[in-house]
Every structure is written in C-alpha cells, then in structure tokens.
Amino acid sequence: MKILVVDDEKLLVKGIKFNLENEGYTVDAGYDGEDAVSLARTGNYDLIILDLMMPRKDGLQACQEIRGFSTVPIIMLTARGERSDLLLGFESGADDYVTKPFDILELKARVRALLRRAGRSAGAETPEAGRLERGPIRLDEARRAAWRDGEAVELTMKEFDLILFLMKNPGKVYSREALLDLVWGYDYQGDTRTVDVHVRRLREKLEPDPANPRCILTKWGVGYYFAD
C-alpha cells in the first residue's frame, strides 16, 4: 500500500512517515497544497493524509483539485477542530478527519479502516457478483463503481459506502446517528451534518433531479432512506 502524507510541519510529516513505514506502508511526503496535487496526479496512491492549513494552496483547495481526477481515500488533518472546518473538508471530498494534536495510534487505526473499506471487495468474483441496481442507479461493489442511467459516476469512498448501504436496505429509514455508526464506524465522533453533506453530494451525482429526489429520500425528523 502506498500513502502520501502532506503537511507543512516537516517534523510531523517525518513522524507520521516513520510510523506508517513501520507498519509496512510505502510513504511519500509533501509540504504544501501544490505538492499534494502534483504528487497525487502522478503517484498512484492508495490513501492521502492531507493537512488543512498549508502554504501556497490549502488542504481544501488541494482536496477539491484531487477529487477532479481521483477518488483515492483522503484523511484531512485539522488543528482547529471547528465543526465548520470539518464540514468544509467533507464538502471538498475528504473521507475522514483527525484533529491535531492526535494520537498516532488513532491515525494508524483510521488509515487501516479506510484502506480496508476501499479494498474489502478485492478478489476473484463472477461477473454478476456484487452488482446492485435500483431505479436509475447501478453499483458494482467489487469494482466500487457507480452509474446513473448507464453513465459512469465518480464517487468518493464514503459516498460509495453510504449509497451502497442504503441501496442494500431499501425502505428502511436510518437516523443520521445510525448512519454515522453503521457507515463511518469505529465509534466515529463526527458531526451528524456530515451525513447531510454526503447525502446532498450523492443526490447531485445520482439523482436525475437533485432538487426532487426519487431514490435517496428524507423522512423528515427521522433520517434518510432509499426508495423501496
């Protein structure tokens, strides 16, 4: 597994790189947003750890640009811990976040969890295995690919996890708290608005008319569900 770590704090990058390499990962380093985009474009990484506040180009801008050409899982590092910053990170396409200062054991656990989710469907499968189609949306779980009305749609890792879960359980309404627990997992402590952000992005990508969704529906005062 190949990981890119980008932060303008060089000592922090050195420490993260050392710990991840001890876990058996190959780790490249960058020190600003320009590095992040350039390396992500050419490095074929399995995961990126990206600081929010950096010179030349901040983590939000870098994440948005990377999402223009890659769905690689991204963990955002933030020193602020403000809810607005975290939501902006998810808006930009981040899959997870860690607030500084953090325990390196927590970071390694989140890295393992994201890589496991991203690669959990690898292996030999029959052509029809893991395929799911409801309404205009079709998913291939093995390839982690999505289509709307036959046209390929790029989803981030968490977007795919969320729509896959909802499509596997049509008609069942899940609260935001339940979705955080079931989709994000490992006692995720993020704001429940994280779910709202991901649902909105999924509607924009998968619904023919995002303002009047037919598939990813809201049960007002309760939560979200996929049309039965």
Backbone torsions as a table, in degrees:
resi	resn	phi	psi	omega
1	MET	NA	138.0	-176.1
2	LYS	-116.7	126.1	-174.4
3	ILE	-122.9	140.9	174.2
4	LEU	-108.9	127.9	177.2
5	VAL	-115.4	124.4	-177.8
6	VAL	-129.8	119.2	178.8
7	ASP	-160.7	143.5	180.0
8	ASP	-78.9	-7.5	173.9
9	GLU	-86.9	99.0	-171.6
10	LYS	-65.2	-33.9	177.9
11	LEU	-66.4	-38.6	178.0
12	LEU	-64.5	-44.8	178.2
13	VAL	-59.0	-43.6	-180.0
14	LYS	-60.2	-42.7	-179.8
15	GLY	-66.5	-43.5	178.5
16	ILE	-63.6	-44.5	-179.6
17	LYS	-59.4	-45.5	179.7
18	PHE	-59.1	-47.5	-177.2
19	ASN	-67.7	-39.9	180.0
20	LEU	-71.2	-36.4	177.3
21	GLU	-66.3	-31.6	174.8
22	ASN	-66.8	-21.4	176.7
23	GLU	-86.3	-3.5	177.7
24	GLY	100.8	3.3	179.4
25	TYR	-83.3	152.5	167.6
26	THR	-91.0	127.8	-171.8
27	VAL	-126.9	126.8	170.1
28	ASP	-105.3	156.1	-176.6
29	ALA	-125.2	146.8	172.0
30	GLY	-139.7	165.7	-171.6
31	TYR	-130.2	5.5	173.3
32	ASP	-159.7	174.9	-175.2
33	GLY	-63.8	-33.7	177.7
34	GLU	-63.7	-42.5	175.6
35	ASP	-58.1	-44.1	-176.6
36	ALA	-57.7	-49.3	-177.2
37	VAL	-67.5	-45.0	-178.3
38	SER	-62.4	-46.9	-178.9
39	LEU	-69.2	-39.6	179.6
40	ALA	-63.0	-33.4	-178.3
41	ARG	-69.9	-27.8	-173.5
42	THR	-116.4	-11.5	-168.3
43	GLY	-93.3	-11.7	179.7
44	ASN	52.8	59.6	-175.6
45	TYR	-89.4	154.8	175.9
46	ASP	-90.5	-20.3	180.0
47	LEU	-162.8	148.0	177.8
48	ILE	-125.7	133.4	172.6
49	ILE	-107.9	120.8	-166.5
50	LEU	-131.6	124.2	178.5
51	ASP	-75.4	147.7	-179.5
52	LEU	-74.8	-48.7	-174.8
53	MET	-100.7	109.2	-179.3
54	MET	-143.6	157.2	178.1
55	PRO	-76.1	168.0	177.9
56	ARG	68.2	-49.8	177.9
57	LYS	-155.9	126.3	-175.8
58	ASP	-79.0	173.9	-175.4
59	GLY	-64.0	-33.2	178.9
60	LEU	-64.6	-47.0	178.4
61	GLN	-62.7	-44.0	-179.8
62	ALA	-62.0	-43.2	-179.7
63	CYS	-62.0	-43.7	178.8
64	GLN	-60.8	-42.5	179.9
65	GLU	-66.9	-41.2	178.5
66	ILE	-62.4	-38.2	179.5
67	ARG	-66.6	-16.1	176.6
68	GLY	-71.2	-18.6	-178.7
69	PHE	-137.3	1.5	-176.7
70	SER	-151.7	147.8	174.2
71	THR	-109.5	19.3	179.9
72	VAL	-55.2	138.2	177.1
73	PRO	-59.2	136.7	-178.6
74	ILE	-126.8	127.5	171.1
75	ILE	-103.5	125.9	179.6
76	MET	-96.4	131.4	173.6
77	LEU	-97.6	130.8	179.6
78	THR	-136.1	132.5	178.5
79	ALA	-85.0	-18.2	-173.9
80	ARG	-80.4	-48.2	-176.8
81	GLY	75.8	7.5	179.4
82	GLU	-72.7	140.6	-178.9
83	ARG	-58.6	-38.5	-178.5
84	SER	-63.5	-37.9	178.1
85	ASP	-66.0	-41.1	-178.9
86	LEU	-65.0	-42.7	179.1
87	LEU	-65.2	-38.8	175.7
88	LEU	-62.0	-36.9	176.9
89	GLY	-61.6	-45.2	177.9
90	PHE	-66.6	-37.0	176.8
91	GLU	-59.8	-35.8	-177.6
92	SER	-78.0	-11.5	176.7
93	GLY	114.3	6.8	177.8
94	ALA	-68.4	150.4	-179.4
95	ASP	-98.7	-24.5	-177.5
96	ASP	-158.5	170.9	177.6
97	TYR	-146.2	156.4	173.1
98	VAL	-134.1	131.0	-178.4
99	THR	-91.5	129.4	175.8
100	LYS	-76.6	146.2	-7.8
101	PRO	-74.7	147.2	-176.8
102	PHE	-127.9	159.6	174.6
103	ASP	-82.8	128.1	-178.0
104	ILE	-60.7	-27.1	177.3
105	LEU	-66.7	-36.5	176.5
106	GLU	-65.7	-45.1	179.5
107	LEU	-60.3	-44.3	-179.9
108	LYS	-64.3	-36.4	178.0
109	ALA	-64.6	-40.7	179.8
110	ARG	-69.7	-37.2	175.0
111	VAL	-59.6	-48.5	-179.8
112	ARG	-61.0	-42.5	-177.8
113	ALA	-63.7	-44.5	-179.4
114	LEU	-66.7	-42.4	179.3
115	LEU	-65.7	-37.4	178.7
116	ARG	-64.9	-43.4	179.0
117	ARG	-65.8	-40.7	-177.9
118	ALA	-67.8	-30.5	-176.0
119	GLY	-113.5	11.5	-172.6
120	ARG	-67.5	-18.7	-176.6
121	SER	-98.4	7.3	-178.2
122	ALA	-66.8	155.9	178.1
123	GLY	123.0	170.7	-177.6
124	ALA	-68.8	132.4	179.5
125	GLU	-140.3	150.4	172.5
126	THR	-71.0	158.7	-175.5
127	PRO	-54.8	-33.2	-176.0
128	GLU	-94.0	-6.9	-176.3
129	ALA	-66.5	138.0	175.4
130	GLY	75.7	12.7	179.3
131	ARG	-97.6	141.4	-176.0
132	LEU	-141.7	130.5	-178.9
133	GLU	-136.8	125.5	177.4
134	ARG	-142.2	123.1	-177.8
135	GLY	59.6	-134.7	-177.9
136	PRO	-82.3	-3.2	-172.0
137	ILE	-104.0	131.8	175.7
138	ARG	-128.7	135.7	178.6
139	LEU	-122.0	146.0	170.5
140	ASP	-118.9	102.2	-174.6
141	GLU	-65.0	-37.0	-178.8
142	ALA	-63.5	-39.9	-178.5
143	ARG	-96.7	-3.9	-177.3
144	ARG	50.5	50.2	-179.2
145	ALA	-118.5	152.5	-178.0
146	ALA	-136.6	149.2	177.1
147	TRP	-136.0	148.0	170.0
148	ARG	-122.8	118.6	-177.3
149	ASP	51.7	39.6	176.2
150	GLY	84.3	-5.0	-179.4
151	GLU	-101.1	128.8	-177.7
152	ALA	-62.2	139.9	179.6
153	VAL	-127.8	132.0	178.4
154	GLU	-85.4	121.9	177.0
155	LEU	-117.9	145.2	171.7
156	THR	-72.0	170.6	-177.2
157	MET	-59.8	-46.1	-177.9
158	LYS	-71.1	-34.5	175.3
159	GLU	-60.8	-44.2	-179.9
160	PHE	-65.3	-44.6	179.7
161	ASP	-57.5	-42.4	-176.5
162	LEU	-69.0	-47.7	-178.9
163	ILE	-68.0	-34.1	176.7
164	LEU	-62.4	-45.4	179.8
165	PHE	-61.8	-46.3	-178.7
166	LEU	-64.9	-41.0	-179.0
167	MET	-69.2	-27.2	176.8
168	LYS	-76.8	-13.2	-178.0
169	ASN	-131.0	58.8	-175.3
170	PRO	-63.4	142.7	177.1
171	GLY	83.5	-13.1	-179.6
172	LYS	-91.3	127.1	-178.1
173	VAL	-91.3	130.2	179.9
174	TYR	-120.7	133.4	175.8
175	SER	-69.5	164.3	176.9
176	ARG	-60.2	-41.5	-179.9
177	GLU	-62.4	-41.0	179.5
178	ALA	-65.6	-40.2	179.8
179	LEU	-66.9	-38.4	175.5
180	LEU	-59.4	-42.2	-178.0
181	ASP	-71.5	-42.2	-172.8
182	LEU	-82.7	-31.1	-176.7
183	VAL	-100.8	-46.2	179.2
184	TRP	-79.6	-40.5	171.8
185	GLY	72.9	-165.7	-177.8
186	TYR	32.3	52.1	177.0
187	ASP	51.3	46.5	-177.6
188	TYR	-58.5	133.1	-174.8
189	GLN	-105.8	14.2	-177.2
190	GLY	-68.3	163.5	177.5
191	ASP	-66.6	141.3	-179.5
192	THR	-63.7	-19.2	176.6
193	ARG	-65.5	-16.2	173.4
194	THR	-55.0	-41.4	179.8
195	VAL	-64.5	-42.8	179.3
196	ASP	-59.0	-42.0	179.8
197	VAL	-61.8	-45.2	-178.3
198	HIS	-68.9	-38.0	177.4
199	VAL	-63.8	-43.2	179.2
200	ARG	-62.0	-42.9	179.8
201	ARG	-65.6	-38.8	177.7
202	LEU	-63.5	-41.5	178.3
203	ARG	-63.0	-40.6	179.5
204	GLU	-63.5	-32.6	-176.8
205	LYS	-89.8	-31.3	-169.2
206	LEU	-113.9	-22.6	-179.3
207	GLU	-87.1	134.3	175.2
208	PRO	-57.2	-36.3	176.8
209	ASP	-131.0	92.8	-174.7
210	PRO	-57.2	-29.8	-179.8
211	ALA	-72.1	-21.0	178.8
212	ASN	-131.6	70.8	-174.1
213	PRO	-63.0	143.0	177.5
214	ARG	-110.5	-16.0	-174.2
215	CYS	-112.7	-55.8	-177.2
216	ILE	-93.9	101.1	-168.1
217	LEU	-109.6	159.4	179.2
218	THR	-109.9	131.6	168.2
219	LYS	-100.7	101.5	-170.4
220	TRP	-56.2	131.1	-179.8
221	GLY	82.1	-3.9	-177.8
222	VAL	-121.5	-63.6	-176.7
223	GLY	169.2	-145.6	-174.7
224	TYR	-123.7	156.1	175.7
225	TYR	-157.4	162.3	176.5
226	PHE	-97.8	136.3	-176.1
227	ALA	-54.3	135.9	-179.8
228	ASP	-87.5	NA	NA
